[in-house]
């Protein structure tokens, strides 16, 4: 499998491409990374150095791939943190270019907007771009619960309301939706839910709630879910495989009290998770 991954990159830590590329390679996937930003570290630290790359650079890199004649072999494109709305437009141009070369290629949009702890943390205009443009073009969308509500303009507190919000997101565009970090009134205090939905049905997976909030876990989850979905074609199985791997990695990270994911140290979890969580139909 060969995937084009257009998202952020940090020198220290594991978020964006710094999380997705190695994980996908460990699973045997050939990854072509394009960085939307290059920062010294994740912005959650409160201070960082580096820069947001302009949209023209992303377009130039895609043009270079076109010149090499390799895009017909590209199975899909995943996008994450965009940096600016202009960058987003360049990414959607890249999606169109990839699909022109390979109509079977799929686009996974991880609509990075924010989370329940920090609120919206992206630049002005990106929320609207994600809602009005990016997810409309996506075959697969992987918002967290906070982002799902921002994309559909609601506030889902129950499982029914969350499923209604997922249906609203389907209506916008993506045939497959994965929602991470789901907490509803039905979710036990010591647990966390994930919900995946497509034409075959809707599935929930519940894991213990670990005492950790590692940056990049959502980026890793989106990449692994897309890989497994393309590989096996079954949403429930992709949800189980991706979640089991991420949980095992985060459990190892929590055990050593680290802030950054122990991606390299716990890499065996990517291919052979120590605990396998089944997804149940809802």
N, C-alpha and C positions, 0 to 999 in steps of 0.2 A: 504494500500500500504506500502511496505517496501523497502527502498532504502539504499544502501551503498554509503557513501559520503567520498571520499578520497581527501582532500585538506588542505589548510593551516588553522592555528588557531592562533588567537591573544587573549591576556588577556584583553586588552583594545580596545574597538571599535567593529566593525562588518564587517569583511571581511572573505572570505573563509567559513569554517565551522561555524565560529562565526556569519555569516549572514545566511547561508543556513539551519542549523540544527533547530534553533528556528522557522524560517518561515515555514518550512515543517511540523514541529510538530504542529504548530498553525492551519495548514490545515488538521490535523488528520493523517499525515503520520508518520510511525515509521521509524526513521533514525538511521543508524549505522555509526557513524563517526570514521574515521581514519585520524589522522593529519599527514601531510607531514612535517610541521614545527610547532614549537611553539615559537612565538615571543611575546615580551611585547606589541607591537603595530605594525601597518602597516608600511612598509618600506618607505612609502611616507613622513613620518615625518623627514626622513633623519638620524635618530638615533634610534636604538632599541637594545634590548637584547634578548637572546634566541638562539635556534639552529635549524638547519635542521636535521631531523631524517634520519637515513640511510635506504637504501632499505630493508635490512634484517629485520628491525623491522616491516615494513609494511607487508612483507611476513609472518612473525611469527604471526601477528594478524589475517591475512586471514586464516592461517593454524588452528588457534584456532577456527575460525568460521566453518571451515570444520569439525573439531572434534566435534563441537556441532551439526552438521547435519542440520544447519539452512539455508544454501544457496539455497536450492530448493525453499524456500519461498521468496527469494530476487527478486523483480521485476525489479531492475535495479541498475546501478552503475553510479555515476557522479564523474568526476575528475576535479580538478582546478589547482591551483598553485602547481607545482611539486617539486620545490627546486633544483633538479638535474636530469640529464638524467637517472642515475641509478634508482632513485625513479620512473621515468616514466616506466622503464622496469618492475619494481615490480607491478606497477598499471596495466599494460597490462597483466601480469600474473594473477592478480586478476580478470580481466575481463574474461579471458579464464576459470578460475576456476568457476566463477559465472555462466557463460553460459553453462558450462559442467553440472552443477547441475540443471540449469533451462534454457533450450534453448530459451525460450520466453523472457528472461531478455534482457533489452536494455542498451546500454552504451552511455552516454552523455559525450562528451569531451568538456570542456570549455578550449580552448587552450590559457591559459594566457601567453602572450608574452610581451605586452606593450600597449601603447596608444599614441594618436597623440600628447599629451602634453609632455610626458616624453620620448617617443621613446621606444626602447627595454629596459626592466628593469630586465630581468631574466638572469640567469647564462649562460655562454658559453655552447653551445651544445643543449640547450633546444629548440631553434627555429627549429633546424634541426630535433630533435626528434619529435616535434609536427608535423612537415610537413611530415616527412618520415615514421613515425610509428603510432603515437597516432590517428590522424584524419583518417588514413586508416582503423583503427579498429572500428571507432565510427559509431553508428547508428544515432546519433545526434551530431552536432557540433555547438557551439555558440560563434564564434569569434566576436570581435568588428570590425569596418571597417578597422582600422589600422592592426589588426591581420589577417583579410581576405587577404589583399594585401601581407602581409609577407608570408602567407601560399601558395599562388599561384604564387608569384613572379611577381606581377604587380603593377599598380598604377591606381586605378579606381576613376575617377573624375566625371563621368556622371552616370546617372541611368543605361544606357545600359552597360557601362563598369562594373558597380558593379554587374549587373545581369550576365554578362559574367564570372566574377570572381566567383560568386556563382556556376555557372554551372561547372567551372573548379574544385571547391572544391567538388561538387557532384561526379565528375569523379574520384576523389581520393578515395572516400569511403562513406562518410555519406549520407544516404538517406534523412535526414532532416537537414536543415541548418537554423540557426537563426543568423542574423547579427545585432548587436546593434550599437548605436552611429554612424549611417550612415549620412554623410553629402556629398551630391553631388552638382553639379552646379544647379540642379533643386530644392534643398532643401531651403526653405525660411530661411533668417537669424535668424528669431525668432522661428525656429522649429528644430526638430530632428526626423529622420526617423529610423524605424526598419523594416527589411525585413525577412520574413520567407518563406522557399521554401521546397517543397517535391513533390512527384509524383502527388499529387492532384492539384498543382498549386503554384503560387507565390503571396505573400500577403505583402502589405506595411501598416504600421501603423505610423501615424505622430502625435507627441505631441508637445506642446509648449516647448521651450528650457528654462529650469529653470536656474537661476543664481547660480548654485551649481555644484560641481564636487566631489560628495561623494565617497570615496573609498568603495568598496564592492558592489556597485550597480550592476555591471556586474555579480558578483558571485550570488547575490540574483536573478537576472533575469534568469540566466541559471537554477538554481534550481527550480524556480517557473514554468518556461516554460516546463521543463521536467515533473514535477509533473502533470500539467494540460494536457499535451499531452498524458501521459499515462492514465490519468483518463478519458478524453473525446474522444481521438483518432482523434481530428480535429485540424490541425495546426493553422488555422485562429482563432479559439476560444481560443486555448492555448496562442497565441500571444496576443489577446485582454485581457484575464484574467491576465496574468503575467505582461504585460506592465501597465495596469490600476492600479494594486496593487503597483508596484514599483514607478510609477509616484506620486501616492497619498502619499506614504511614503516620497519621496524626496521633495514633495511640503511642507509637514509638517516640514521637516528638514530645508529647505530653509527659512521658515517663522520665525524660531527661531534663524537663523544665526549660526547653528551648523555645525561643520566639520564632525562629525561622524553621520551616519544615526540614526534617532530616531526610531529604530526598535521596541523597547518595547513600547514606548510611543504611537506610531502610528500603533500598531499591528492590529487594526480593519481594516485598509486598505488592509491587506492580505486576509481577508475573505469577506469584503464588501467595495470595493473601492468607494470612494466618487465621482469619475468621471470614467465612462466607455468609453474607446476609441475603436471604431470598426476597424477591419482590412479590407482593401479593396484589391480586386484582381487586380493584375497588369499584 
